[in-house]
Amino acid sequence: MDELHNTGDSKITLFTTNSFERTLTMNRQETKVLFLFDNISRANHSCRPNAVWEWDPQREERGVGTLHALQDMRTGTQIKVDYCPSETDALRTTAVRRPILAANYAFHCDCPACGNAVDDQSRTRAAGLYGQLFTPALQIQGGETDEQSVIRRIGVAEDYIDVLKELKLWDLKLADAYGELADLHERAWDASQNTNHCQTCRDAGRFGIHLDKAVAAATEEWAIHLKCWGPKHPDLKQDVEKLQQRLQKQFQYPRDR
């Protein structure tokens, strides 16, 4: 260790800026551990990543991670993941993201998204939609009924998904958005059974429309999880079970009501 300090901490900096932190229970105490991977640690950063890495939930205590492509890549394409510490950090503007990345990883980000005024505007909009969708205090506005809140938030979720696609963010943020959209459509359908169907269903002339959209959104969520996690991830089973439950509702619902 003394030798590393004598070289200006360059080796320590190299280790810490290329390692991944995980909190593990060791000797009955929670301990933060840094892991350095042979291959995953070689992936560089981009605020518009083409890959995502995840801890292997079945082997994470042994420090096993997995790297997954978010899109087709030609041979020789540089693999880039998002280093931003949190989902909300990734939705901030260049002026906010760059200092966060510099403080944590000691580099100045110059990826295609950084310094792009249009990208910054879209991320600001995405951050606002994220807050409306996932912050409990913002989920119901004054004077709204539960049905009105759910229908409004369906629109928010759809807008959020559109903005994420504009930003080319195909990772778990998009999966979470589709998952929330599926839950909202199912809630709207469940509520409609006690109110002679919601206005959206009546306007569309199809009383099963929320079930159809819940199934479609849940399918998208599963597909993104499969891409980000790989086929062996245990949480995919939950996606499949929820999708099967919604399909069963869909098939049992009489379409001529």
Secondary structure by P-SEA (a helix, b strand, c coil): caaaaaacaaaaaaaaaabbbbbbbcccbbbbbbbbbcccccbbbbccccccccccccccccbbbbbbbccccccccbbbbbcccccccccccaaaaaaaaaacccccccccccccaaaaaaaaaaaaaaaacccccccccccccaaaaaaaaaaaaaaaaaaaaaaccccaaaaaaaaaaaaaaaaaaaaaaaccccaaaaaacccaaaaaaaaaaaaaaaaaaaaaccccccaaaaaaaaaaaaaaaaaaccccc
